[in-house]
């Protein structure tokens, strides 16, 4: 944590001790509430330790049984928006009138031998997104991957479609090995956490960005975990 005594007024500090420059709201916008110990201003309410790997977002990670893995600290919870939801804790991304009409997409990311063209170009450790229902149609994951590996299933780029104004929840399950193995084209690399980033949608950048930018949480799932992201389609 940084200094909780101030922030955008020019008196606060980031967790690494760097001063936070003064930032004033636009003239047609209301002033933010005054800071106090429970509301120290961004990013000093985010749980984490400077110099360490960022933490996954609270309420946004499920285990393989569908149970929440991470609960918020009191400081984090004090800074949630009133109508918070998993994947949208600090920004309200879905209008209240649409909350009962959220479109939920269950995805997985898997690894198989992907053939790219008729010349046989392929990647033995190809990784791709797939709807969970497509996997379940073949019984278990091993059955699905075996059919991909032998050419009975040809994976295609996954496209999520939504109308302008739709509220979308994406649940992404990590079914990848924790390493990409060494090959003539690849060093052995740890890939123990995965996420996704979507353009042209409204989302909470702290918990649903698909990465770990700045002081934000790392929006990713470890092996067999499921990451919850919440979005609003802003363009058709």
HELIX and SHEET records of a PDB file:
HELIX    1   1 UNK A   74  UNK A   78  1                                   5    
HELIX    2   2 UNK A   96  UNK A  101  5                                   6    
HELIX    3   3 UNK A  132  UNK A  136  1                                   5    
HELIX    4   4 UNK A  141  UNK A  149  1                                   9    
SHEET    1   A 5 UNK A  61  UNK A  62  0                                        
SHEET    2   A 5 UNK A 226  UNK A 233 -1                                        
SHEET    3   A 5 UNK A 167  UNK A 174 -1                                        
SHEET    4   A 5 UNK A 103  UNK A 115  1                                        
SHEET    5   A 5 UNK A 122  UNK A 131 -1                                        
SHEET    1   B 3 UNK A  61  UNK A  62  0                                        
SHEET    2   B 3 UNK A 226  UNK A 233 -1                                        
SHEET    3   B 3 UNK A 201  UNK A 203 -1                                        
SHEET    1   C 2 UNK A 179  UNK A 180  0                                        
SHEET    2   C 2 UNK A 189  UNK A 190 -1                                        
SHEET    1   D 2 UNK A 193  UNK A 194  0                                        
SHEET    2   D 2 UNK A 221  UNK A 222 -1                                        
END                                                                             
